[in-house]
Amino acid sequence: MKFRTTLSLILTGVSLGLVLAIAFLILHGKYGHDAHIYCQAASAAAYGNDPYATKAAGSLLPWVYQPIYLQLAGLLCAPPLNLEKNYPLLYTLLLVVSTMLWASRKEWGSAILISLVAFVGFSWILYTGNFAIIEFFLLSCGFALLKKRKWDASAALFGLAASLKLIPIVYLLLFLCIPSTKSARIRAILVGLLAFAAPLALSAIFYPHLMQPFVMQVFGAASDQHKVLQDTAGLYDPSFTYFIAQLLNLDPLKFAPLFAVILAGVGASFLVIVYNKIKPLETDVAFYQFFAFAFLVVALILPRAKPYSFVMLAPAVYWLIEIKHLSFKNAIWITALFLPALALLLNIAFGRQDITQPTGRFILLDYSQTLTVLLTIIVAYVHLYAGKMRPQNIGMASQ
């Protein structure tokens, strides 16, 4: 076994241990609460109760996904998988398999390391037991098919992932640029939208009695239900729009949508500049690097960003790190892996009593995931502007 491969495996194992330790030690809180909620909701639905009502579900928080996904929760929570008890192992295995789908075989070690550590997204998945890992798996399958130019199948998986959590719907914008013919682009987008709508249609067919509670829950129309669109800013919702609002001493819930619109305009203009810089390379690798920029920019624009959702940026970090210019590669390792982990460790060290309420003392730590995404974008663009993203510096093979 080559030394490089051995070192990668050692780093991966050490990183996994650190991620697990970080996840389970976050402020000494109880872990796995989302997995518990999923299993409680599946049990409530099985007994004919409303899983979207906290009292009926017998949980602090209700089920927040489409009714059809109660079938998935029921399958995962039942023996032999026993999600609530075994989710750390199940989720870790799924993360590793997912990463291997889109990473080059010779780079599996470093790619798995990135997925485990980048922006500490997976740490939050392990801490909460959230279904974001299912979304990551679907997106990983989509990226793998994208590399094989299976446009329709890739779009379908992106659409299906968006039906679970809405954010991946923006990935369908990829197909405005690919494939090469207009008819194929339109077909791919339509397939993606159809896959996005399919779970809702199935929910209406098999769970018609739960459609009204689902809609009410999404928009926070019921007093005893969790308001998905009205979460508190801070460590549990570190969106850049919330960060700006808090810096300006404004109500994040009121002003985040406005800042998201402004950032969307700025982000679109920035991506046009990036595209014009990268387009002359005309390689598959340049294509992936452009969308690495795009995924990072989208993470900044969103008016709502849960900490576990940052695991979705692992492929983007991987595509950037595949640039073989040493200073660039080291800079991305620092901004995307080291700094977010350090910030989370500092939050743990401070031992805060209430991590859902941001304060001036902790604002940079609360929003460390978003701020390190911004820093990663800046570092990548500086190197792009300096001409470091030339073909001779690129090590990722086209697939």
Helices and strands as residue ranges (DSSP letters): H 3-25, G 26-28, H 33-46, H 54-57, G 67-69, H 70-77, H 83-102, G 105-107, H 108-117, G 118-120, H 121-128, H 132-147, H 151-164, G 167-176, H 182-206, G 208-210, H 211-218, G 228-230, H 240-247, H 252-278, G 279-281, H 284-301, G 307-313, H 314-321, H 326-333, I 334-338, H 339-350, H 363-366, H 368-385, G 391-393
